Amino acid sequence: MSKKVLLLHGWGGSDFPHWQSWLAGEIAKEYGKVSFLKFSNIDFPNKNDWENELKTELEDFKPDIVICHSIANILWFHICNNLHVEKIEKLYMVAPPSLKCNIEELKSFFPCKIPTNLNAKESLLITSTNDPYLTQDEAKALQADLGIPMKVLDGAGHINAESGFGEWSWMLEELRK
């Protein structure tokens, strides 16, 4: 795997057995280049801090592929709206929360405007039919606003360890393409 992959976790992190943790290990096993950035203060995240940390990582690591989970998708929107970043090859937006999210710990990320440019040559939105943080109607509206393809997983919850996504071979195969 010759591409540089940057994994961006959501609220609370993506420690083992989360699929992002598993994926980082699998990429490394194949001598791939992976950065599994751990943001500061993961339980009470601050958008400005995370934005600065991500900006530094993008400049230092220069990823080809970025895989966002949960609130990291909203962070990516802010990066696209507020900063000039180098265009990446592929962006995976996994289980973003609703743009109407009102969780107290995440309030610094909202409101958030949907960007007109995701700074990626290709993007894929991945949602679930029963994500507690994003309804299917909201997912369809987001997909339409972004103008990108969407893969909908049936009954996958928030696509995290709690909903059975530790090992996610589909994502690993995607990266091998």
N, CA, C and O of each residue as an XYZ file, in Angstrom:
708
protein
N       0.850     -1.173      0.000
C       0.000      0.000      0.000
C       0.899      1.241      0.000
O       1.550      1.551      0.998
N       0.922      1.936     -1.125
C       1.860      3.050     -1.264
C       1.249      4.402     -0.894
O       1.976      5.385     -0.746
N      -0.042      4.464     -0.748
C      -0.703      5.726     -0.406
C      -0.538      6.040      1.072
O      -0.460      5.142      1.909
N      -0.487      7.341      1.379
C      -0.415      7.794      2.771
C      -1.841      8.014      3.264
O      -2.591      8.804      2.691
N      -2.207      7.310      4.332
C      -3.575      7.319      4.855
C      -3.611      8.027      6.211
O      -2.875      7.671      7.130
N      -4.471      9.025      6.318
C      -4.678      9.753      7.570
C      -6.047      9.381      8.130
O      -7.070      9.562      7.470
N      -6.052      8.857      9.357
C      -7.293      8.484     10.040
C      -7.627      9.563     11.074
O      -6.787      9.933     11.895
N      -8.860     10.058     11.018
C      -9.313     11.096     11.942
C     -10.490     10.570     12.746
O     -11.557     10.293     12.199
N     -10.283     10.436     14.054
C     -11.310      9.876     14.944
C     -12.343     10.920     15.343
O     -12.178     12.118     15.112
N     -13.395     10.430     15.938
C     -14.447     11.298     16.437
C     -14.355     11.518     17.935
O     -13.315     11.290     18.554
N     -15.457     11.961     18.498
C     -15.588     12.245     19.923
C     -15.236     10.994     20.726
O     -15.775      9.919     20.462
N     -14.352     11.122     21.688
C     -13.970      9.994     22.531
C     -12.862      9.128     21.959
O     -12.389      8.213     22.632
N     -12.437      9.398     20.728
C     -11.369      8.615     20.116
C     -11.875      7.348     19.450
O     -13.072      7.061     19.456
N     -10.966      6.611     18.887
C     -11.295      5.359     18.189
C     -10.332      4.257     18.607
O      -9.778      3.543     17.771
N     -10.142      4.132     19.934
C      -9.234      3.121     20.457
C      -9.731      1.715     20.119
O     -10.910      1.511     19.827
N      -8.806      0.750     20.165
C      -9.150     -0.652     19.973
C     -10.324     -1.003     20.893
O     -10.288     -0.645     22.070
N     -11.356     -1.686     20.406
C     -11.451     -2.437     19.161
C     -12.120     -1.697     17.996
O     -12.633     -2.357     17.093
N     -12.138     -0.384     17.974
C     -12.747      0.399     16.889
C     -12.066      0.080     15.553
O     -10.869     -0.201     15.513
N     -12.834      0.126     14.467
C     -12.300     -0.202     13.139
C     -11.145      0.707     12.722
O     -10.274      0.269     11.970
N     -11.110      1.964     13.187
C      -9.994      2.828     12.797
C      -8.685      2.331     13.419
O      -7.637      2.356     12.773
N      -8.748      1.890     14.652
C      -7.577      1.322     15.324
C      -7.119      0.056     14.591
O      -5.930     -0.121     14.325
N      -8.067     -0.811     14.272
C      -7.777     -2.037     13.534
C      -7.153     -1.711     12.183
O      -6.159     -2.317     11.783
N      -7.753     -0.737     11.479
C      -7.290     -0.374     10.140
C      -5.863      0.174     10.182
O      -5.046     -0.165      9.326
N      -5.561      1.013     11.164
C      -4.199      1.545     11.307
C      -3.198      0.402     11.438
O      -2.134      0.431     10.821
N      -3.536     -0.598     12.237
C      -2.668     -1.759     12.413
C      -2.501     -2.553     11.132
O      -1.397     -2.995     10.816
N      -3.574     -2.738     10.398
C      -3.522     -3.500      9.143
C      -2.670     -2.781      8.108
O      -1.891     -3.418      7.400
N      -2.805     -1.475      8.011
C      -1.989     -0.702      7.061
C      -0.520     -0.832      7.436
O       0.331     -1.058      6.576
N      -0.228     -0.689      8.727
C       1.155     -0.789      9.191
C       1.727     -2.185      8.931
O       2.899     -2.317      8.578
N       0.906     -3.229      9.101
C       1.372     -4.604      8.857
C       1.843     -4.790      7.425
O       2.726     -5.601      7.147
N       1.233     -4.017      6.509
C       1.594     -4.115      5.092
C       2.673     -3.086      4.724
O       2.889     -2.790      3.549
N       3.341     -2.551      5.748
C       4.368     -1.527      5.562
C       3.808     -0.287      4.880
O       4.514      0.421      4.162
N       2.532     -0.041      5.119
C       1.908      1.151      4.575
C       2.224      2.373      5.421
O       2.740      2.270      6.534
N       1.906      3.517      4.869
C       2.139      4.782      5.572
C       0.806      5.248      6.148
O      -0.123      5.577      5.410
N       0.729      5.273      7.476
C      -0.521      5.640      8.136
C      -0.232      6.610      9.271
O       0.761      6.488      9.988
N      -1.128      7.572      9.411
C      -1.106      8.450     10.575
C      -2.469      8.337     11.237
O      -3.500      8.618     10.626
N      -2.454      7.925     12.488
C      -3.686      7.805     13.273
C      -3.610      8.903     14.326
O      -3.279      8.663     15.487
N      -3.924     10.101     13.884
C      -3.795     11.295     14.717
C      -4.711     11.208     15.934
O      -5.908     10.951     15.806
N      -4.141     11.423     17.100
C      -4.967     11.498     18.309
C      -5.098     12.970     18.685
O      -4.126     13.627     19.060
N      -6.318     13.464     18.574
C      -6.584     14.857     18.911
C      -6.527     15.062     20.423
O      -6.657     14.114     21.197
N      -6.332     16.299     20.824
C      -6.307     16.640     22.245
C      -7.717     16.615     22.821
O      -8.703     16.818     22.112
N      -7.786     16.366     24.107
C      -9.036     16.487     24.852
C     -10.202     15.796     24.135
O     -11.212     16.428     23.826
N     -10.053     14.507     23.879
C     -11.010     13.779     23.036
C     -12.421     13.691     23.622
O     -13.388     13.523     22.879
N     -12.545     13.803     24.940
C     -13.882     13.716     25.541
C     -14.609     15.057     25.571
O     -15.838     15.099     25.628
N     -13.853     16.151     25.533
C     -14.422     17.505     25.486
C     -13.690     18.290     24.402
O     -12.953     19.231     24.698
N     -13.900     17.894     23.130
C     -13.114     18.473     22.042
C     -13.416     19.953     21.799
O     -14.531     20.431     22.006
N     -12.378     20.651     21.356
C     -12.518     22.053     20.992
C     -12.189     22.167     19.507
O     -11.103     21.785     19.070
N     -13.126     22.691     18.748
C     -12.959     22.762     17.295
C     -11.695     23.508     16.900
O     -10.974     23.050     16.014
N     -11.405     24.636     17.526
C     -10.222     25.411     17.147
C      -8.930     24.638     17.409
O      -8.009     24.666     16.593
N      -8.866     23.949     18.547
C      -7.684     23.137     18.852
C      -7.530     22.006     17.837
O      -6.445     21.781     17.301
N      -8.622     21.305     17.583
C      -8.573     20.186     16.639
C      -8.229     20.683     15.235
O      -7.481     20.027     14.509
N      -8.766     21.826     14.857
C      -8.481     22.391     13.539
C      -6.983     22.683     13.403
O      -6.383     22.367     12.375
N      -6.381     23.281     14.426
C      -4.945     23.565     14.403
C      -4.117     22.283     14.353
O      -3.124     22.208     13.629
N      -4.524     21.284     15.121
C      -3.811     20.004     15.133
C      -3.904     19.319     13.766
O      -2.926     18.753     13.279
N      -5.085     19.377     13.158
C      -5.261     18.768     11.841
C      -4.466     19.530     10.784
O      -3.845     18.915      9.919
N      -4.479     20.841     10.844
C      -3.723     21.646      9.878
C      -2.239     21.262      9.933
O      -1.613     21.074      8.889
N      -1.679     21.145     11.124
C      -0.280     20.754     11.291
C      -0.032     19.363     10.712
O       0.966     19.140     10.026
N      -0.942     18.430     10.990
C      -0.778     17.050     10.500
C      -0.859     17.001      8.971
O      -0.101     16.268      8.335
N      -1.768     17.773      8.383
C      -1.883     17.801      6.925
C      -0.593     18.342      6.297
O      -0.132     17.827      5.278
N      -0.022     19.364      6.897
C       1.218     19.951      6.387
C       2.400     18.991      6.559
O       3.242     18.881      5.668
N       2.466     18.304      7.692
C       3.599     17.418      7.983
C       3.509     16.067      7.271
O       4.497     15.592      6.710
N       2.328     15.449      7.293
C       2.167     14.087      6.773
C       1.840     14.066      5.279
O       2.236     13.141      4.569
N       1.116     15.086      4.802
C       0.718     15.188      3.391
C       0.009     13.914      2.906
O       0.524     13.212      2.036
N      -1.163     13.618      3.466
C      -1.854     12.371      3.110
C      -2.404     12.374      1.683
O      -2.684     13.421      1.100
N      -2.547     11.163      1.145
C      -3.237     10.969     -0.126
C      -4.720     10.677      0.132
O      -5.592     11.064     -0.645
N      -4.976      9.984      1.245
C      -6.333      9.541      1.604
C      -6.613      9.980      3.034
O      -5.764      9.840      3.915
N      -7.813     10.513      3.257
C      -8.248     10.877      4.603
C      -9.542     10.123      4.889
O     -10.457     10.094      4.066
N      -9.601      9.511      6.080
C     -10.795      8.776      6.501
C     -11.281      9.397      7.808
O     -10.641      9.266      8.851
N     -12.423     10.074      7.729
C     -13.019     10.747      8.895
C     -14.105      9.879      9.500
O     -14.870      9.232      8.784
N     -14.167      9.869     10.820
C     -15.279      9.225     11.502
C     -15.972     10.239     12.400
O     -15.320     10.986     13.128
N     -17.300     10.258     12.342
C     -18.134     11.032     13.246
C     -17.822     12.526     13.197
O     -17.872     13.127     12.124
N     -17.500     13.133     14.335
C     -17.298     14.589     14.400
C     -16.102     15.034     13.554
O     -16.009     16.212     13.207
N     -15.192     14.127     13.216
C     -14.064     14.484     12.344
C     -14.558     14.934     10.973
O     -13.882     15.712     10.300
N     -15.726     14.457     10.554
C     -16.308     14.920      9.293
C     -16.650     16.403      9.369
O     -16.405     17.156      8.427
N     -17.216     16.812     10.492
C     -17.558     18.224     10.687
C     -16.274     19.046     10.762
O     -16.216     20.159     10.238
N     -15.255     18.505     11.406
C     -13.953     19.166     11.443
C     -13.423     19.355     10.016
O     -12.906     20.422      9.684
N     -13.549     18.325      9.174
C     -13.102     18.433      7.786
C     -13.875     19.542      7.066
O     -13.292     20.293      6.284
N     -15.172     19.648      7.324
C     -15.961     20.737      6.722
C     -15.367     22.090      7.110
O     -15.197     22.965      6.261
N     -15.052     22.258      8.390
C     -14.478     23.529      8.852
C     -13.139     23.806      8.173
O     -12.866     24.934      7.765
N     -12.311     22.778      8.055
C     -11.008     22.920      7.384
C     -11.234     23.387      5.932
O     -10.555     24.294      5.452
N     -12.186     22.760      5.251
C     -12.477     23.121      3.857
C     -13.016     24.545      3.744
O     -12.719     25.248      2.778
N     -13.798     24.967      4.717
C     -14.386     26.309      4.693
C     -13.396     27.397      5.091
O     -13.483     28.521      4.595
N     -12.453     27.078      5.982
C     -11.629     28.113      6.609
C     -10.176     28.169      6.172
O      -9.524     29.199      6.345
N      -9.655     27.093      5.615
C      -8.227     27.044      5.314
C      -7.996     26.605      3.876
O      -8.855     25.982      3.250
N      -6.828     26.941      3.372
C      -6.420     26.385      2.087
C      -5.596     25.132      2.392
O      -4.531     25.213      3.005
N      -6.092     23.997      1.966
C      -5.344     22.752      2.164
C      -5.123     22.102      0.802
O      -5.910     22.282     -0.128
N      -4.041     21.349      0.710
C      -3.740     20.632     -0.522
C      -4.843     19.619     -0.813
O      -5.347     18.959      0.095
N      -5.209     19.503     -2.075
C      -6.235     18.541     -2.480
C      -5.692     17.122     -2.287
O      -4.562     16.816     -2.667
N      -6.523     16.267     -1.691
C      -6.154     14.867     -1.493
C      -6.776     14.017     -2.598
O      -7.624     14.492     -3.354
N      -6.352     12.770     -2.687
C      -6.902     11.885     -3.713
C      -8.295     11.393     -3.344
O      -9.209     11.427     -4.168
N      -8.456     10.931     -2.096
C      -9.733     10.327     -1.722
C     -10.094     10.683     -0.289
O      -9.242     10.702      0.599
N     -11.366     10.963     -0.084
C     -11.909     11.283      1.227
C     -13.055     10.323      1.523
O     -13.989     10.183      0.734
N     -12.964      9.664      2.679
C     -14.054      8.811      3.162
C     -14.675      9.509      4.355
O     -13.991      9.802      5.337
N     -15.966      9.775      4.273
C     -16.695     10.453      5.352
C     -17.630      9.431      5.987
O     -18.715      9.163      5.471
N     -17.198      8.860      7.115
C     -17.913      7.753      7.747
C     -18.722      8.266      8.941
O     -18.171      8.862      9.867
N     -20.025      8.029      8.908
C     -20.933      8.308     10.029
C     -20.844      9.741     10.567
O     -20.620      9.941     11.760
N     -21.019     10.735      9.690
C     -21.030     12.098     10.228
C     -22.264     12.318     11.096
O     -23.304     11.701     10.866
N     -22.153     13.192     12.089
C     -23.343     13.506     12.880
C     -24.221     14.517     12.135
O     -23.803     15.119     11.146
N     -25.409     14.679     12.620
C     -26.335     15.668     12.071
C     -25.745     17.065     12.184
O     -25.051     17.378     13.152
N     -26.020     17.892     11.202
C     -25.598     19.290     11.271
C     -26.400     20.052     12.328
O     -26.085     21.195     12.659
N     -27.440     19.401     12.849
C     -28.247     19.990     13.925
C     -27.860     19.406     15.288
O     -28.611     19.523     16.256
N     -26.702     18.787     15.351
C     -26.233     18.156     16.583
C     -26.217     19.167     17.729
O     -25.719     20.283     17.578
N     -26.762     18.769     18.861
C     -26.790     19.679     20.020
C     -26.190     19.027     21.267
O     -26.606     19.316     22.389
N     -25.221     18.157     21.063
C     -24.524     17.519     22.186
C     -23.606     18.565     22.817
O     -22.782     19.175     22.136
N     -23.755     18.757     24.094
C     -23.030     19.816     24.811
C     -21.520     19.771     24.561
O     -20.908     20.808     24.303
N     -20.913     18.582     24.635
C     -19.467     18.456     24.486
C     -18.965     18.807     23.083
O     -17.773     19.042     22.887
N     -19.874     18.841     22.116
C     -19.482     19.082     20.722
C     -19.899     20.455     20.213
O     -19.778     20.737     19.021
N     -20.390     21.310     21.105
C     -20.995     22.575     20.670
C     -20.032     23.498     19.928
O     -20.478     24.326     19.134
N     -18.713     23.379     20.165
C     -17.771     24.270     19.472
C     -17.691     23.971     17.962
O     -17.181     24.794     17.202
N     -18.185     22.816     17.528
C     -18.141     22.441     16.114
C     -19.335     22.971     15.318
O     -19.356     22.884     14.090
N     -20.315     23.513     16.012
C     -21.552     23.948     15.365
C     -21.840     25.401     15.700
O     -21.465     25.879     16.770
N     -22.507     26.111     14.787
C     -22.982     25.649     13.487
C     -21.827     25.416     12.512
O     -20.705     25.884     12.707
N     -22.149     24.683     11.473
C     -21.156     24.377     10.446
C     -21.814     24.448      9.076
O     -22.872     23.861      8.852
N     -21.185     25.159      8.181
C     -21.671     25.291      6.812
C     -21.116     24.133      5.983
O     -19.951     23.763      6.133
N     -21.932     23.572      5.127
C     -21.469     22.514      4.226
C     -20.552     23.157      3.192
O     -20.945     24.118      2.531
N     -19.339     22.640      3.044
C     -18.402     23.260      2.101
C     -18.800     23.011      0.647
O     -19.441     22.011      0.324
N     -18.410     23.934     -0.209
C     -18.654     23.755     -1.643
C     -17.534     22.949     -2.283
O     -17.682     22.469     -3.407
N     -16.397     22.791     -1.571
C     -15.262     22.035     -2.082
C     -14.703     21.186     -0.943
O     -14.278     21.723      0.080
N     -14.701     19.877     -1.113
C     -14.188     18.967     -0.078
C     -12.679     18.741     -0.182
O     -12.114     17.956      0.580
N     -12.028     19.425     -1.122
C     -10.579     19.310     -1.310
C     -10.136     17.865     -1.534
O      -9.091     17.441     -1.041
N     -10.937     17.126     -2.276
C     -10.622     15.738     -2.598
C     -11.045     15.450     -4.039
O     -12.086     15.918     -4.499
N     -10.219     14.672     -4.742
C     -10.565     14.300     -6.115
C     -11.767     13.376     -6.132
O     -12.614     13.458     -7.022
N     -11.837     12.488     -5.135
C     -12.974     11.574     -4.981
C     -13.408     11.577     -3.526
O     -12.577     11.649     -2.621
N     -14.716     11.499     -3.307
C     -15.242     11.434     -1.940
C     -16.354     10.403     -1.872
O     -17.065     10.166     -2.848
N     -16.491      9.792     -0.694
C     -17.566      8.830     -0.466
C     -18.125      9.061      0.934
O     -17.387      9.083      1.918
N     -19.427      9.229      1.002
C     -20.143      9.355      2.265
C     -20.632      7.961      2.646
O     -21.256      7.279      1.833
N     -20.354      7.536      3.876
C     -20.776      6.206      4.338
C     -21.651      6.397      5.569
O     -21.208      6.922      6.590
N     -22.907      5.960      5.452
C     -23.869      6.129      6.541
C     -24.507      4.797      6.887
O     -24.236      3.776      6.255
N     -25.355      4.825      7.896
C     -26.041      3.621      8.349
C     -27.542      3.903      8.440
O     -27.964      5.037      8.666
N     -28.328      2.854      8.261
C     -29.782      3.017      8.330
C     -30.278      3.336      9.735
O     -31.398      3.818      9.901
N     -29.452      3.071     10.749
C     -29.909      3.310     12.122
C     -28.869      4.032     12.971
O     -28.697      3.724     14.151
N     -28.172      5.001     12.360
C     -27.191      5.789     13.119
C     -27.953      6.709     14.073
O     -28.795      7.488     13.626
N     -27.675      6.637     15.380
C     -28.393      7.485     16.328
C     -28.061      8.972     16.193
O     -28.761      9.816     16.751
N     -26.990      9.295     15.452
C     -26.577     10.694     15.322
C     -26.926     11.317     13.969
O     -26.697     12.510     13.772
N     -27.478     10.531     13.030
C     -27.823     11.039     11.704
C     -28.952     10.199     11.117
O     -28.790      9.000     10.894
N     -30.091     10.830     10.870
C     -31.212     10.108     10.269
C     -30.913      9.856      8.789
O     -30.050     10.507      8.201
N     -31.625      8.918      8.208
C     -31.441      8.649      6.781
C     -31.877      9.853      5.938
O     -31.272     10.120      4.900
N     -32.902     10.574      6.358
C     -33.306     11.781      5.627
C     -32.197     12.822      5.660
O     -31.913     13.468      4.651
N     -31.570     12.984      6.827
C     -30.450     13.926      6.938
C     -29.274     13.461      6.081
O     -28.602     14.277      5.450
N     -29.026     12.161      6.058
C     -27.931     11.610      5.254
C     -28.169     11.882      3.773
O     -27.249     12.279      3.059
N     -29.393     11.671      3.311
C     -29.720     11.914      1.896
C     -29.589     13.389      1.554
O     -29.110     13.737      0.474
N     -30.006     14.253      2.460
C     -29.877     15.699      2.236
C     -28.404     16.108      2.193
O     -28.002     16.918      1.356
N     -27.611     15.548      3.091
C     -26.184     15.852      3.116
C     -25.527     15.376      1.820
O     -24.724     16.092      1.222
N     -25.871     14.175      1.400
C     -25.314     13.643      0.158
C     -25.659     14.564     -1.011
O     -24.800     14.867     -1.839
N     -26.902     15.004     -1.078
C     -27.326     15.896     -2.164
C     -26.564     17.219     -2.109
O     -26.126     17.729     -3.140
N     -26.407     17.771     -0.910
C     -25.687     19.041     -0.770
C     -24.216     18.903     -1.150
O     -23.637     19.812     -1.747
N     -23.610     17.763     -0.804
C     -22.199     17.543     -1.116
C     -21.984     17.116     -2.565
O     -20.919     17.346     -3.138
N     -23.009     16.489     -3.151
C     -22.904     16.021     -4.524
C     -21.908     14.885     -4.695
O     -21.180     14.833     -5.687
N     -21.877     13.968     -3.716
C     -20.949     12.833     -3.759
C     -21.726     11.529     -3.602
O     -22.866     11.551     -3.138
N     -21.137     10.397     -3.979
C     -21.809      9.107     -3.787
C     -21.955      8.774     -2.303
O     -21.210      9.268     -1.456
N     -22.937      7.921     -2.018
C     -23.156      7.484     -0.636
C     -23.329      5.970     -0.604
O     -24.044      5.393     -1.423
N     -22.663      5.342      0.354
C     -22.827      3.913      0.629
C     -23.592      3.828      1.943
O     -23.157      4.387      2.950
N     -24.722      3.137      1.942
C     -25.549      3.012      3.137
C     -25.433      1.588      3.670
O     -25.735      0.625      2.965
N     -24.996      1.466      4.917
C     -24.873      0.169      5.567
C     -26.153     -0.109      6.350
O     -26.651      0.758      7.069
N     -26.669     -1.296      6.208
C     -27.920     -1.654      6.867
C     -27.678     -2.048      8.320
O     -26.933     -2.988      8.601
N     -28.311     -1.323      9.242
C     -28.254     -1.667     10.658
C     -26.875     -1.574     11.280
O     -26.559     -2.344     12.187
N     -26.035     -0.641     10.811
C     -24.654     -0.544     11.293
C     -24.469      0.491     12.401
O     -23.338      0.804     12.772
N     -25.565      1.020     12.926
C     -25.463      1.985     14.020
C     -24.571      3.155     13.652
O     -24.679      3.703     12.555
N     -23.693      3.537     14.563
C     -22.792      4.676     14.327
C     -21.479      4.211     13.668
O     -20.499      4.954     13.640
N     -21.470      2.998     13.149
C     -20.317      2.413     12.458
C     -19.080      2.538     13.353
O     -18.069      3.132     12.979
N     -19.201      1.958     14.539
C     -18.120      1.997     15.523
C     -18.019      0.643     16.222
O     -18.728     -0.299     15.866
N     -17.156      0.551     17.196
C     -16.953     -0.724     17.898
C     -18.244     -1.209     18.556
O     -18.532     -2.405     18.550
N     -19.018     -0.285     19.122
C     -20.263     -0.669     19.804
C     -21.267     -1.314     18.852
O     -22.101     -2.114     19.277
N     -21.190     -0.967     17.560
C     -22.121     -1.562     16.597
C     -21.450     -2.674     15.789
O     -21.929     -3.048     14.719
N     -20.342     -3.196     16.310
C     -19.715     -4.367     15.705
C     -18.649     -4.069     14.665
O     -18.227     -4.973     13.943
N     -18.206     -2.831     14.574
C     -17.194     -2.485     13.593
C     -15.827     -2.361     14.249
O     -15.328     -1.268     14.519
N     -15.246     -3.527     14.491
C     -13.865     -3.614     14.929
C     -13.038     -3.863     13.681
O     -12.329     -2.977     13.204
N     -13.135     -5.060     13.166
C     -12.490     -5.387     11.898
C     -13.455     -4.981     10.779
O     -14.621     -5.377     10.786
N     -12.968     -4.196      9.825
C     -13.819     -3.747      8.714
C     -13.065     -4.007      7.422
O     -12.426     -3.112      6.869
N     -13.146     -5.243      6.950
C     -12.360     -5.661      5.791
C     -12.736     -4.897      4.527
O     -11.885     -4.699      3.660
N     -13.991     -4.463      4.398
C     -14.398     -3.690      3.218
C     -13.521     -2.439      3.071
O     -13.060     -2.126      1.973
N     -13.295     -1.733      4.172
C     -12.499     -0.500      4.109
C     -11.052     -0.803      3.734
O     -10.451     -0.069      2.950
N     -10.491     -1.867      4.282
C      -9.125     -2.241      3.942
C      -9.021     -2.565      2.450
O      -8.066     -2.151      1.792
N      -9.987     -3.296      1.921
C      -9.997     -3.622      0.491
C     -10.117     -2.355     -0.356
O      -9.493     -2.253     -1.413
N     -10.905     -1.403      0.098
C     -11.033     -0.114     -0.600
C      -9.673      0.546     -0.733
O      -9.338      1.070     -1.795
N      -8.893      0.525      0.326
C      -7.599      1.182      0.324
C      -6.582      0.452     -0.557
O      -5.612      1.051     -1.021
N      -6.804     -0.811     -0.777
C      -5.888     -1.603     -1.615
C      -6.133     -1.385     -3.103
O      -5.320     -1.801     -3.928
N      -7.226     -0.748     -3.453
C      -7.563     -0.541     -4.869
C      -6.568      0.371     -5.552
O      -6.703      0.650     -6.744
